[in-house]
Amino acid sequence: MLSKILKFFLYKTDPEAAHKLAIKFIKNPLLRLNSCQTINYENLCQKVFGMDFKSPIGLAAGFDKNAEIYNQILNLGFGFTEVGTITPKPQEGNSKPRVFRLIEDKAIINRLGFPNDGMDTVSNRIKYNLPKGICGINIGPNKDNATSSEDYILCFDKLCQLASYITINISSPNTPNLRSQHDDDKLTKLIDAIQGRRNANKSSIPILLKISPDIEDEKIKNLCNILIEKNIDGIILTNTTVQNRKNLLSEFKLEKGGLSGAPINELSNEIIEKFYLILGKNVPIIGAGGVSCGATAFEKIKSGATLLQLYTSLVYEGPNVAKKINKELSDLIKESGYEKIEDVIGINCK
Ligand SMILES: Cc1cc2nc3c(=O)[nH]c(=O)nc-3n(C[C@H](O)[C@H](O)[C@H](O)COP(=O)(O)O)c2cc1C
């Protein structure tokens, strides 16, 4: 039944309309009843950023853009969720169509450009419906202010008391010039500014940085030096890519925007390995890009990820995807002779 509904969504509906319907569906109280059966696996439990994660699988930013379903998501087997990207002012994003399902490739291309309700609306929404688990907030600038740190600071000040962690998003390909925030000087100033606000707010909230997969190898060492020097709490590797179109099958493969899902799995693993080789366990990595089953999750952890996030496989596999991955991953860890998830992190990196 569920797979028939999913197929209808995938093949017959416009992606953004389907997304709106999916949000309504996930809000449905009947689904919440069903989700009481979430199982916790002891070998998947970890303490990261000082918090207890019952599952390493999180929902990546962009699905619950406006903080509408974080508590329901936490009931679907996800160990954490991330809302946003939130900007100071509400904005419409780019013109439609701007989301494309590449069904043959189990991928999505999007050029949404941070459409969102803005930080005031989102902060009120969260204030009156506090998260019942680990919920990060992903922040970014409005389109007209992408190269300065101002908008990040405004969002941080507004939202830092309401989140389990804050992600500084410098890596969406759909906001012009945003990725220039990866430049050494700019990044150093940005992290300084936000950590300064953390002190000013008397907060100890973990600050994470979400990084692009489209960076050159030579850049990685510099970035890692900055992350270590600034004592960043964690990084998310990676956002969507503007590369990797050659081997795709779908008619939409050349649409402008960021590619996610199965075709970026390997690319993301390679980048995670490169960062892990330098950072080790000093800066926890949240691995994102093509996680869709126990095997892809296992591989990413072996590449150096401590936690994982997914978006695209929720679209293709449906709302039980996290529960399914938890079971498969727990079994894989056991079958491979490891006691717990921590024993697997980075074992592919030598
Ligand atoms: C439609 C769509 C919208 C997204 N919006 C955001 C966003 O607002 N902020 C962000 O940091 N990442 C965003 N992402 C990127 C995801 O959070 C994730 O990093 C990326 O999709 C790779 O994971 P996946 O292969 O599991 O989808 C978006 C992805 C998709 C497919």
The ligand as a Gaussian input file, in Angstrom:
#p B3LYP/6-31G(d) Opt

LIG

0 1
 C       15.300000      19.489000      -2.273000
 C       16.497000      19.695000      -1.394000
 C       16.605000      20.843000      -0.614000
 C       17.726000      21.038000       0.200000
 N       17.804000      22.161000       0.966000
 C       18.867000      22.335000       1.794000
 C       18.936000      23.462000       2.644000
 O       18.029000      24.290000       2.701000
 N       20.049000      23.594000       3.410000
 C       21.069000      22.680000       3.420000
 O       22.052000      22.857000       4.144000
 N       21.010000      21.584000       2.622000
 C       19.941000      21.396000       1.826000
 N       19.872000      20.280000       1.040000
 C       21.024000      19.327000       1.037000
 C       20.798000      18.160000       2.008000
 O       20.692000      18.616000       3.325000
 C       21.937000      17.119000       1.904000
 O       23.134000      17.732000       2.340000
 C       22.142000      16.608000       0.491000
 O       20.904000      16.446000      -0.157000
 C       22.890000      15.262000       0.463000
 O       22.148000      14.252000       1.122000
 P       21.208000      13.179000       0.332000
 O       22.008000      12.621000      -0.784000
 O       20.836000      12.191000       1.385000
 O       20.025000      13.941000      -0.149000
 C       18.755000      20.069000       0.224000
 C       18.631000      18.900000      -0.554000
 C       17.530000      18.702000      -1.344000
 C       17.414000      17.443000      -2.157000

